[in-house]
Amino acid sequence: MMAVAQLALFDREEEARAYHDPARSGFFSILVDVNGDKRQSSHRLTEMPTVLNLIDKSRDTWLTQAEFIRPNRRVVNLARVGLLFADLDTYRTPWATGRTPEQLAASVLYFCAQEGIPTPSMLIFSGRGIQAKWLLDGTIPRQALPRWNACQKYLIDRLRPVGADVAAKDASRVLRLVETVNSKSGEICRVVHVENGPDGQPVRYNFEYLAEMLLPVARWTIEQQRQERAERRQLKLLPGAKTDNLRGFSGRQLAWHRLEDLRKLATLRGGVSEGERMQHLFWRLNFLLLSGATHSSQMYYEAKALAAELAPAWAYRDKELMTLYSKAKAYEKGEKISFGGREFAPLYTPKNDTLINLFQITDDEQAQLRTIISKDMAKGRDRARKEAARRAAGAVDRETYESQSLSRQKPWEALGMSRRTWYRAGKPMPSERGTSPSVLQAEASQQQVK
């Protein structure tokens, strides 16, 4: 009875508060089915308690799991996300036939334990399937989205035997809201399991811990792409799978940083002129697709959000993005381009120099960007990082080192005297302060007279 009473406390507002904070800045979105017509509305997080209390429980309703910087749920407008999740269509699997929501939850928990998957913080019966959610002890900012995506992908792949929906893993996803009806089954969406932590509250995970548990490599560093080999003229499209997990993640992270750099560039310049908008839109969308944060089916929606960011009233032409759309489809199929003896993704992966020339990025602007920088600036940053690491490890700077080395190897030069005079003075060291070279030389002369 206590467990049932505890779960009853998780009404729609309580469940939403587990990963949304009305005290934060930003927006969330609600999707409602009104007689077969899905209508979306976005609201400030501060309005969440009021909005959720006004929800009509008799309508199919979905809630965004992430928070956004603008009033729409496009991934390019992501602000932060405070959980990992998986939408399990258990009703599509034979083993789930005839099981109650609680039995479905028990089966999912057992599967996670057997597969070494961290126990979900909570399981929600969606009316036909199960929503599994892993709450974080903080939120993940937009900069970490590629790594969050990698964790999501791994979770979904591992949970496919229990019905994980492979299409429901992006940060812009909406999931059914607790206490609302699922009209397809007539069942009410409700919390069916909560994994409590030591404080009696739903267990929360450190994101780094989850990443170490879920991914083959705990932490990655993003490396600049190496100089390409001599280019050949002919291109060849090759079928095949995508790159391995670590390599693929590194490329997705770099693409996301390049998208952010182009947005930063526009901010530094106070906006983008009308004649440059399409160029910005094209490359931002290319890097967004390359980052894996969205896919071709959502491309035009994301393009609309990016266009509004460039200029709210700008009416760009969809036809100019058709080539990019076809390349995105090929990318999702795992196809590769063979060029210059190497393989590349069908989407565009330009060198930094290409982007610098294309957007006429100055040195001052590059200094404020993260990845779109010249080779000289990249080398300079690398030297600075290594120097900082050496100093942190106790090393001294070059000037001090050379001074100390001179003092050790030729102390007479540090004292401003000849080697002979230094010997006559009794081999004093530069650290013997308070005795001037002239005094030492006088003492050496007296020593010679004696």
C-alpha positions in Angstrom: 0.0 0.0 0.0 2.9 2.4 0.8 4.3 1.9 -2.7 0.9 2.6 -4.3 0.5 5.7 -2.2 4.0 6.9 -3.1 3.3 6.5 -6.8 0.0 8.4 -6.4 2.0 11.4 -5.4 3.5 11.6 -8.8 0.8 13.6 -10.5 1.6 15.4 -13.8 3.2 18.4 -12.1 5.3 16.3 -9.8 6.6 14.1 -12.5 7.3 17.1 -14.8 9.2 18.8 -11.9 11.5 15.8 -11.7 13.3 17.2 -14.8 11.9 20.7 -15.3 12.4 23.6 -12.9 9.9 26.5 -13.0 12.6 28.7 -11.5 14.8 28.4 -14.5 14.7 30.6 -17.6 13.6 29.1 -20.8 10.6 27.4 -22.4 8.9 24.0 -22.6 6.2 22.8 -25.1 2.9 21.0 -24.9 1.5 18.9 -27.7 -2.3 18.2 -27.6 -4.4 16.1 -29.9 -7.6 18.0 -30.7 -9.9 15.7 -32.8 -6.9 14.3 -34.7 -5.2 17.7 -35.1 -2.0 18.0 -33.1 -1.6 21.5 -31.7 1.6 22.7 -30.1 2.1 25.5 -27.7 5.2 26.8 -25.9 5.4 28.4 -22.5 7.9 29.9 -20.1 9.1 27.5 -17.4 7.8 29.9 -14.8 4.3 29.2 -16.2 4.6 25.5 -16.0 2.5 24.9 -12.8 -0.4 27.0 -14.2 -0.2 25.4 -17.7 -0.2 21.8 -16.4 -3.1 22.4 -14.1 -5.2 23.6 -17.1 -4.5 20.5 -19.1 -7.6 18.6 -20.2 -6.9 15.0 -19.0 -9.3 13.6 -21.5 -7.1 14.6 -24.5 -3.9 12.9 -25.7 -1.1 15.2 -24.4 2.6 15.2 -24.7 5.4 17.2 -22.9 8.9 18.1 -24.0 11.6 16.4 -21.9 14.2 19.2 -22.5 14.1 23.0 -22.1 14.7 25.6 -24.8 15.9 29.1 -25.2 13.1 30.1 -27.6 9.4 29.2 -27.6 9.6 26.2 -29.9 11.1 22.7 -29.4 13.7 22.7 -32.2 17.0 21.1 -31.2 18.9 24.2 -32.4 17.1 26.1 -29.6 18.0 23.6 -26.9 18.9 25.2 -23.6 19.5 22.2 -21.4 18.2 18.7 -20.6 18.1 17.0 -17.2 17.5 13.3 -18.0 18.0 10.4 -20.4 14.9 8.5 -21.6 13.7 5.7 -23.7 10.2 5.2 -25.1 9.5 1.4 -25.0 6.7 0.2 -27.3 6.3 -3.0 -25.3 3.0 -3.7 -27.0 4.9 -4.5 -30.2 6.8 -7.4 -28.5 5.3 -10.9 -28.0 6.6 -11.3 -24.5 4.5 -8.4 -23.2 1.1 -9.7 -24.3 -1.3 -9.9 -21.4 1.0 -8.3 -18.8 -0.2 -5.5 -16.5 1.6 -2.2 -16.4 3.3 -3.2 -13.2 4.4 -6.5 -14.7 5.8 -4.7 -17.7 7.8 -2.4 -15.4 9.2 -5.4 -13.5 10.3 -7.0 -16.8 12.1 -3.8 -17.9 13.8 -3.6 -14.5 14.9 -7.2 -14.8 16.2 -6.7 -18.3 18.2 -3.7 -17.2 19.8 -5.6 -14.4 20.7 -8.5 -16.7 22.2 -6.2 -19.3 24.1 -4.0 -16.8 22.1 -1.0 -17.7 21.7 1.5 -14.8 18.3 1.2 -13.1 15.8 3.8 -14.4 14.8 6.5 -11.9 11.2 6.0 -12.8 9.0 4.0 -15.2 5.8 5.4 -16.6 3.0 3.5 -18.2 2.1 5.5 -21.3 -1.2 3.7 -21.9 0.3 1.0 -24.1 4.1 0.9 -23.4 6.6 2.1 -20.8 8.6 5.3 -20.6 12.0 4.8 -18.8 13.7 7.8 -17.4 17.1 8.3 -15.8 17.1 11.6 -13.9 20.4 13.5 -13.7 21.7 15.3 -10.6 22.0 18.5 -12.8 21.3 19.6 -16.3 23.4 19.1 -19.4 24.0 22.3 -21.4 23.6 22.6 -25.1 27.4 22.3 -25.6 27.3 18.7 -24.4 24.4 17.7 -26.7 26.5 15.4 -28.9 27.7 13.4 -25.9 24.2 13.2 -24.5 23.0 12.0 -27.9 25.7 9.3 -27.8 24.3 8.1 -24.4 20.8 8.2 -25.7 21.7 6.2 -28.8 23.5 3.5 -26.8 20.5 3.2 -24.4 18.0 2.8 -27.2 20.2 0.2 -28.9 20.6 -1.8 -25.8 16.8 -1.6 -25.0 15.6 -2.6 -28.5 14.7 -6.2 -27.3 12.1 -4.7 -24.9 10.6 -2.4 -27.6 12.7 0.8 -27.6 11.5 3.2 -30.2 14.6 4.1 -32.2 13.0 7.3 -33.5 12.3 8.6 -30.0 15.8 9.6 -28.8 16.3 13.2 -29.8 16.4 16.2 -27.4 13.3 17.7 -29.0 11.2 14.6 -28.2 7.8 14.8 -26.5 6.5 12.0 -24.3 3.0 11.4 -22.9 2.1 13.5 -19.9 1.2 11.7 -16.7 -2.6 11.6 -15.8 -3.7 12.1 -19.4 -5.5 9.6 -21.5 -4.0 7.4 -24.3 -7.0 7.4 -26.7 -5.6 4.4 -28.5 -6.1 2.2 -25.5 -8.3 4.2 -23.2 -5.7 3.9 -20.5 -4.4 6.7 -18.3 -0.6 7.5 -18.4 0.8 7.0 -14.9 3.9 6.3 -12.9 4.3 2.6 -12.2 7.8 2.5 -10.6 10.1 4.8 -8.8 13.7 3.8 -7.8 14.4 5.7 -4.6 17.8 7.0 -3.5 19.1 7.3 0.1 17.1 10.4 0.6 13.8 8.7 -0.3 13.6 10.7 -3.6 13.9 9.3 -7.1 17.5 8.3 -7.7 19.6 10.7 -9.7 22.7 10.0 -11.7 25.8 12.0 -12.3 26.0 12.4 -16.1 29.7 11.5 -16.1 29.0 8.3 -14.2 26.2 7.3 -16.7 28.5 8.0 -19.6 31.2 5.8 -18.1 28.6 3.1 -17.6 27.0 3.3 -21.1 29.8 4.2 -23.5 33.0 2.3 -24.5 35.1 5.4 -23.8 34.4 7.5 -20.6 35.8 10.8 -21.9 36.8 12.1 -25.3 38.8 15.0 -26.4 38.0 16.7 -29.7 41.0 16.8 -32.0 41.4 19.0 -35.0 41.2 17.2 -38.3 44.5 16.3 -39.9 45.6 17.7 -43.2 44.1 15.7 -46.0 46.1 13.9 -48.6 46.5 15.1 -52.1 43.0 15.3 -53.6 41.9 13.2 -56.5 39.3 14.4 -58.9 36.9 11.6 -59.0 34.3 10.9 -56.3 32.8 7.5 -55.6 29.8 6.8 -53.4 30.3 3.7 -51.2 27.7 1.8 -49.2 28.5 0.8 -45.6 28.0 1.3 -42.0 28.8 4.5 -40.0 32.1 4.9 -38.1 32.7 3.4 -34.8 31.3 4.9 -31.6 34.3 6.9 -30.5 35.3 8.2 -33.9 31.7 9.0 -34.8 31.2 10.8 -31.6 34.3 13.0 -32.1 33.1 14.0 -35.5 29.6 14.8 -34.2 31.0 16.9 -31.4 33.2 18.8 -33.8 30.2 19.5 -36.1 28.2 20.8 -33.2 31.0 23.1 -32.1 31.2 24.4 -35.7 27.5 25.2 -35.7 27.9 27.1 -32.4 30.9 28.9 -33.8 28.9 30.2 -36.8 26.2 31.4 -34.4 28.8 33.1 -32.3 30.2 34.7 -35.4 26.8 36.2 -36.2 26.6 37.6 -32.7 30.1 39.1 -32.9 29.1 40.9 -36.1 25.8 42.1 -34.8 23.8 39.9 -37.2 23.9 38.6 -40.7 23.3 40.7 -43.8 20.6 39.7 -46.2 23.0 38.5 -48.9 24.8 36.2 -46.5 21.8 34.6 -44.8 21.4 31.6 -47.1 25.1 30.8 -46.7 24.8 30.8 -43.0 21.6 28.8 -43.0 23.1 26.1 -45.4 26.3 25.6 -43.3 24.5 25.7 -39.9 22.1 23.1 -41.1 24.8 21.0 -42.6 26.7 20.9 -39.3 23.5 20.3 -37.3 22.8 17.2 -39.4 26.4 16.1 -39.2 26.3 16.4 -35.4 23.5 13.8 -35.3 21.3 16.1 -33.2 18.6 15.9 -35.8 17.8 13.9 -38.9 16.4 14.4 -42.4 12.7 14.0 -41.4 13.1 17.1 -39.1 15.5 19.0 -41.3 13.1 21.5 -42.7 11.6 22.2 -39.2 15.1 22.9 -37.9 15.8 25.0 -41.0 12.8 27.2 -40.2 14.0 27.7 -36.6 17.5 28.6 -37.8 16.1 31.0 -40.4 14.1 32.8 -37.8 17.2 33.2 -35.7 19.0 34.8 -38.7 16.0 37.1 -39.5 12.5 36.6 -38.1 10.7 37.7 -41.3 13.1 36.1 -43.7 11.4 33.9 -46.3 14.1 31.6 -47.6 13.5 29.1 -50.5 13.2 25.4 -49.5 14.4 24.3 -52.9 17.9 25.6 -52.1 18.2 22.9 -49.4 17.2 20.0 -51.6 20.8 18.9 -52.2 21.5 19.0 -48.5 18.4 16.9 -47.8 19.5 14.2 -50.2 23.0 14.2 -48.6 21.4 13.9 -45.2 19.4 10.8 -46.3 22.6 9.2 -47.7 24.4 10.0 -44.4 21.7 8.3 -42.4 22.0 5.2 -44.5 25.7 5.1 -43.6 26.9 5.8 -47.1 30.4 7.1 -47.6 32.2 9.3 -50.2 35.6 8.0 -51.4 37.8 11.0 -52.1 41.6 11.3 -52.3 42.1 7.8 -51.0 40.0 8.5 -47.9 36.3 8.1 -46.9 34.1 10.9 -45.9 30.4 11.4 -44.9 28.1 12.5 -47.7 27.5 15.7 -45.8 30.0 18.5 -46.2 33.1 18.3 -43.9 35.2 21.4 -45.0 38.6 22.3 -43.6 38.8 25.2 -41.2 40.7 27.3 -43.8 37.8 26.8 -46.2 35.3 28.1 -43.6 37.6 31.0 -42.7 37.8 32.1 -46.3 34.2 31.5 -47.0 33.0 33.6 -44.1 36.0 36.0 -44.1 36.7 35.4 -40.4 39.3 37.7 -39.0 42.0 36.8 -36.5 40.2 38.8 -33.8 37.0 36.9 -34.5 38.8 33.5 -34.5 40.2 34.3 -31.1 36.6 34.2 -29.8 35.6 31.0 -31.6 36.2 27.4 -30.4 37.0 25.4 -33.5 37.0 27.5 -36.7 40.5 28.8 -36.3 43.7 28.9 -38.4 46.4 26.3 -38.0 48.7 28.9 -36.5 46.1 29.8 -33.9 45.4 26.2 -33.2 49.1 25.6 -32.6 49.3 28.6 -30.3 46.4 27.3 -28.2 48.0 23.9 -28.1 51.2 25.4 -26.8 49.4 27.4 -24.2 47.5 24.3 -23.0 50.7 22.3 -22.8 52.5 25.2 -21.0 49.7 25.4 -18.5 49.8 21.7 -17.9 53.6 21.8 -17.3 53.2 24.7 -14.8 50.4 22.9 -13.0 52.8 19.9 -12.7 55.4 22.1 -11.1 57.5 23.1 -14.1 59.0 26.6 -14.3 58.8 29.0 -17.2 61.6 29.1 -19.8 63.1 32.4 -18.6 63.4 31.1 -15.0 64.7 27.8 -16.2 67.4 29.4 -18.3 68.3 31.7 -15.5 68.6 28.8 -13.1 70.5 26.8 -15.6 73.0 29.6 -16.2 73.5 30.0 -12.4 74.2 26.3 -12.1 76.5 25.9 -15.2 78.3 29.3 -15.3 77.7 31.0 -11.9 80.6 33.5 -12.6 78.6 35.0 -15.5 75.5 35.4 -13.3 77.8 37.3 -10.9 79.4 39.4 -13.6 83.0 38.2 -13.1 85.5 36.1 -14.9 85.9 32.4 -14.2 89.4 33.0 -12.7 88.1 35.7 -10.3 85.2 33.5 -9.3 87.6 30.7 -8.3 89.8 33.2 -6.3 86.7 34.5 -4.5 86.0 31.0 -3.2 83.3 29.9 -5.7 80.4 32.0 -4.4 76.9 31.3 -5.8 74.5 33.8 -7.2 72.1 33.1 -4.4 74.6 34.6 -1.9 72.8 38.0 -2.0 74.2 41.0 -0.2 77.8 40.6 -1.6 78.3 42.7 -4.8 80.6 41.5 -7.6 83.0 44.4 -6.9 83.5 43.3 -3.3 84.0 39.7 -4.4 86.6 40.8 -6.9 88.4 42.9 -4.3 88.5 39.9 -2.0 89.8 37.7 -4.8 92.6 40.3 -5.4 93.6 40.3 -1.8 93.7 36.5 -1.8 96.0 36.7 -4.8 98.4 39.1 -3.0 98.7 36.8 0.0 
